Amino acid sequence: MHLRRALFAVCMTALSAGTAAAQFQPPAAPPQQEPPCVQEFFKLRGEAEKKGLAIKAANERKATPQEACQLFGAFIAAQTKMLKYANDNTVWCGIPPQVIENLKQSVTKISEVRTRVCQAAASPQQTGPSLSDALSNPVPNSNNIKTGRGTFDTLTGSPLGK
């Protein structure tokens, strides 16, 4: 259940990162074509969104923690690549500082969730006893048979005590 909450939180963070990038207004350019830096940024954003949607789809089909860990790794890589590009081209593309700050926060949050998901994937799955183990009684032997007086031993007197 915790894995589902984490995946849902990341999906919401991914979508908010997309809206943060949507705040980015490219510099004035001719209406027929965007500058190459803007096209590259939107391409990176599209890749990150695809990775986020893959996590959302995995959550809906109840993927294993191991698969989720791999998906988070790919998502973090795409987000980090987009953040690096935004940092490197802030002035040239006119990317506002709040977009970069939102991307940094998103990468941090998703990294924390990825760490928890991957820890869950690395820990062995706890399995309880099988149905036959739970339903069967221990086999009596000389080690587990009690002899002597019990709580309700009424052969020698009152069960409530002396």
N, C-alpha and C positions, 0 to 999 in steps of 0.2 A: 504494500500500500504506500509506503514511504517513497518507493521508486516512482510510482505513478504521480504522486504529488510533485516530486522533483522534476519529472519530465514535463508535467503541465506548467510548472513555474518557468522552466527554460523556454518552452514554446511561447509563453507570454512575453518573456524577456526578448526572445528573438523577434517577435512581432513588434515590440516597442523599439528595438534597434532599427528595424526597417522604417518606423515612423520618424525616428531621429534622423535617419539618413534622408528621409523625405523633406525635412526642414532645410536641407542643403539646397540653396538656390545657386545654380551655376551663374558665372559672370555673363554679362550681356553678350550675346552672340547672334549672328544672323539666324533667323527663325528656321532655315532649312537644315542646319546641321549644328550639333553640339560640339564643343571642343573635345579633343581626344582625351583629355584628363577626366572630363565628366563621363564620357562613354566608358572609360576603364573603371571608374569608381562604381558606376551603376552595374557594370558587368560583375565586379567583385561582390557587390551587394546582392545581386541575383543568385550568385553561387552560394552565398551564406544563407539566403532565404531557402534555397533548395535543401540545404543540409538541415535547417531548422524544421522544414516540413517533413523530412525523412524521420526526424526524431518524433514528431507529432504522430506520424503514421505508425511508427514502432510502438508508441505508447498505446495507440488505439487497438493494435493487435496483440498487446501484452507480450512484447519481446523480452528476451532474457536479459539479465543485467550485463552479460558479456557483450551481447550485440549492442545494447544501449551505450556501453562504454566506448565501443568503436565509433558509433555514430557521434557521440559527444566529442571524441578526439578530432573527427573530421570537421565538425562544426566549429570547434575552437580554432582549428587551423585556418578555416575560411574567415572567421571573424578577425583573427589576428592579422591575417594578410590584408584585410580591408582597413583595419586600424593603422597598420604600417603605411599603407598607401596614402591614407588621409593625412597622417603626420608628415610624410615626406613631401606632399603636394599641397599643403594648406594654402600657401600664398598663391601659387600658380593657378589653382582651381578655385580659390576663393571659398574654401570650406570653413564655415563658422566654428569657433572654438567649442560651442556647446555640442555640436555634432560629435566632435572628437571626444569630448568628455563623456557623452552618453555611450559612445562605443567602448571607451575604457571601462566604464561601470558595467556594461553588458558582458564584456570579456571576463571581468573579475567574477561576476555572479555565476556565469556559466562555468567557469573554471572550478568554482567551489562545488557546484552541483556535480560536475564531471568527477571530481575527486570522490565524492560520496558514492556515486553510482559505480565507479571502478573499484572502490573498496568493497562494495556489496558483491560485485562480480568476482573479486579475488577471494572472498571468504567462502569457505565450504558451505554448501547448503545444509542446513540442519534438517535432518529427517527424523521423524518420530518413529515409534515402533510400528511394525506392520500390523495389519488387522489381526492376523493369527497370534502375534505376540501379545497384543492387547487383550484378546479374548481368552487366551489360555491361562490356566492357573499354574502356579509352580508345582512341579512334581514333588510329592512328599518323599523325603528321605530322612535318615537319622539326624541330619543337621538342622532341618527346619521343622521338626515335630517337637512341640512343647509338652512337657509332662508336668504334673504337679497341680497345684491349686490355681484356679482361675477366678475371675471376678464373680461369676455366677455359680460357684461351686456350692450347691445346697445340700450335698450329701452329709456334710458334717455340721451344718448349722445354718444360720441366717446369711443371705447374700449381702446384707448391708454391713456386716462387720460383727465384731464381738463386743 
